[in-house]
Amino acid sequence: MTWMPPEPMLAAPTPEPVLLPGWAAEVKWDGFRALLSVETGRLVLRSRQGTDLAPAFPEIRAASAQLPDATALDGVM
């Protein structure tokens, strides 16, 4: 069974932008929100809707070779 990253959380408005200890956030002005996972050397890079983004970002594919297995990242590119 191949590990897959969890479903992304959608943004939600908040009346007071206070973060819990240990949490970090940033404003997303533009770009692509992506989920990346590496399992047994296999890269999965997808959009929030599940679109495969790996072909469009060869530099991320190349850099993912440096990541250890069972890595999961959620971010903006």
LUMDRENLO-862634 format. One record per residue (C-alpha): residue in one letter; chain; x, y, z. Coordinates in Angstrom, 1 decimal, m for minus. Layout:
<pt aa="A" ch="A" px="X" py="Y" pz="Z"/>
...
END
This chain:
<pt aa="M" ch="A" px="0.0" py="0.0" pz="0.0"/>
<pt aa="T" ch="A" px="1.5" py="3.4" pz="m1.0"/>
<pt aa="W" ch="A" px="1.3" py="6.2" pz="1.5"/>
<pt aa="M" ch="A" px="m0.6" py="9.2" pz="0.3"/>
<pt aa="P" ch="A" px="m0.7" py="12.7" pz="1.9"/>
<pt aa="P" ch="A" px="m3.8" py="13.7" pz="3.8"/>
<pt aa="E" ch="A" px="m6.4" py="15.8" pz="2.1"/>
<pt aa="P" ch="A" px="m5.5" py="19.5" pz="2.2"/>
<pt aa="M" ch="A" px="m7.3" py="21.8" pz="4.6"/>
<pt aa="L" ch="A" px="m9.2" py="24.6" pz="2.9"/>
<pt aa="A" ch="A" px="m8.7" py="28.2" pz="4.0"/>
<pt aa="A" ch="A" px="m11.3" py="29.6" pz="6.4"/>
<pt aa="P" ch="A" px="m11.8" py="33.2" pz="7.5"/>
<pt aa="T" ch="A" px="m11.2" py="34.0" pz="11.1"/>
<pt aa="P" ch="A" px="m12.1" py="37.1" pz="13.1"/>
<pt aa="E" ch="A" px="m8.8" py="37.0" pz="15.0"/>
<pt aa="P" ch="A" px="m5.6" py="35.6" pz="13.3"/>
<pt aa="V" ch="A" px="m4.1" py="34.1" pz="16.4"/>
<pt aa="L" ch="A" px="m2.1" py="30.9" pz="16.0"/>
<pt aa="L" ch="A" px="m1.6" py="28.2" pz="18.5"/>
<pt aa="P" ch="A" px="1.9" py="27.6" pz="19.9"/>
<pt aa="G" ch="A" px="3.9" py="25.6" pz="17.4"/>
<pt aa="W" ch="A" px="1.8" py="26.6" pz="14.4"/>
<pt aa="A" ch="A" px="2.9" py="28.9" pz="11.5"/>
<pt aa="A" ch="A" px="0.9" py="30.5" pz="8.6"/>
<pt aa="E" ch="A" px="1.5" py="32.8" pz="5.7"/>
<pt aa="V" ch="A" px="m0.7" py="34.8" pz="3.3"/>
<pt aa="K" ch="A" px="m1.1" py="33.2" pz="m0.1"/>
<pt aa="W" ch="A" px="m1.0" py="36.0" pz="m2.6"/>
<pt aa="D" ch="A" px="m0.7" py="33.9" pz="m5.8"/>
<pt aa="G" ch="A" px="1.0" py="30.7" pz="m7.0"/>
<pt aa="F" ch="A" px="0.1" py="27.1" pz="m6.8"/>
<pt aa="R" ch="A" px="m0.9" py="25.3" pz="m3.6"/>
<pt aa="A" ch="A" px="0.6" py="21.9" pz="m3.7"/>
<pt aa="L" ch="A" px="0.9" py="18.7" pz="m1.7"/>
<pt aa="L" ch="A" px="4.1" py="16.8" pz="m2.1"/>
<pt aa="S" ch="A" px="4.9" py="13.3" pz="m0.8"/>
<pt aa="V" ch="A" px="7.8" py="11.0" pz="m1.2"/>
<pt aa="E" ch="A" px="7.5" py="7.2" pz="m0.5"/>
<pt aa="T" ch="A" px="10.1" py="4.6" pz="m1.5"/>
<pt aa="G" ch="A" px="11.6" py="7.2" pz="m3.9"/>
<pt aa="R" ch="A" px="8.4" py="7.9" pz="m5.7"/>
<pt aa="L" ch="A" px="7.3" py="11.6" pz="m5.8"/>
<pt aa="V" ch="A" px="3.6" py="12.6" pz="m5.7"/>
<pt aa="L" ch="A" px="3.1" py="16.3" pz="m6.4"/>
<pt aa="R" ch="A" px="m0.5" py="17.3" pz="m6.8"/>
<pt aa="S" ch="A" px="m2.8" py="20.3" pz="m6.6"/>
<pt aa="R" ch="A" px="m5.6" py="20.6" pz="m4.0"/>
<pt aa="Q" ch="A" px="m8.0" py="19.2" pz="m6.7"/>
<pt aa="G" ch="A" px="m5.7" py="16.3" pz="m7.3"/>
<pt aa="T" ch="A" px="m4.1" py="17.4" pz="m10.6"/>
<pt aa="D" ch="A" px="m0.6" py="16.0" pz="m11.1"/>
<pt aa="L" ch="A" px="1.8" py="18.9" pz="m11.0"/>
<pt aa="A" ch="A" px="5.1" py="17.0" pz="m11.3"/>
<pt aa="P" ch="A" px="5.5" py="17.3" pz="m15.1"/>
<pt aa="A" ch="A" px="5.2" py="21.1" pz="m14.8"/>
<pt aa="F" ch="A" px="7.9" py="21.5" pz="m12.1"/>
<pt aa="P" ch="A" px="11.0" py="19.5" pz="m13.1"/>
<pt aa="E" ch="A" px="13.1" py="21.4" pz="m10.6"/>
<pt aa="I" ch="A" px="10.9" py="20.1" pz="m7.7"/>
<pt aa="R" ch="A" px="11.1" py="16.6" pz="m9.1"/>
<pt aa="A" ch="A" px="14.9" py="16.8" pz="m9.1"/>
<pt aa="A" ch="A" px="15.1" py="18.3" pz="m5.6"/>
<pt aa="S" ch="A" px="12.8" py="15.7" pz="m4.2"/>
<pt aa="A" ch="A" px="15.5" py="13.1" pz="m4.6"/>
<pt aa="Q" ch="A" px="17.1" py="14.7" pz="m1.5"/>
<pt aa="L" ch="A" px="14.1" py="14.1" pz="0.7"/>
<pt aa="P" ch="A" px="13.8" py="11.0" pz="2.9"/>
<pt aa="D" ch="A" px="11.0" py="8.5" pz="2.5"/>
<pt aa="A" ch="A" px="7.7" py="9.3" pz="4.3"/>
<pt aa="T" ch="A" px="8.1" py="13.0" pz="3.6"/>
<pt aa="A" ch="A" px="4.9" py="15.1" pz="3.3"/>
<pt aa="L" ch="A" px="4.8" py="18.8" pz="2.5"/>
<pt aa="D" ch="A" px="1.9" py="21.2" pz="2.0"/>
<pt aa="G" ch="A" px="2.8" py="24.6" pz="0.6"/>
<pt aa="V" ch="A" px="2.7" py="27.2" pz="m2.1"/>
<pt aa="M" ch="A" px="5.0" py="27.3" pz="m5.1"/>
END
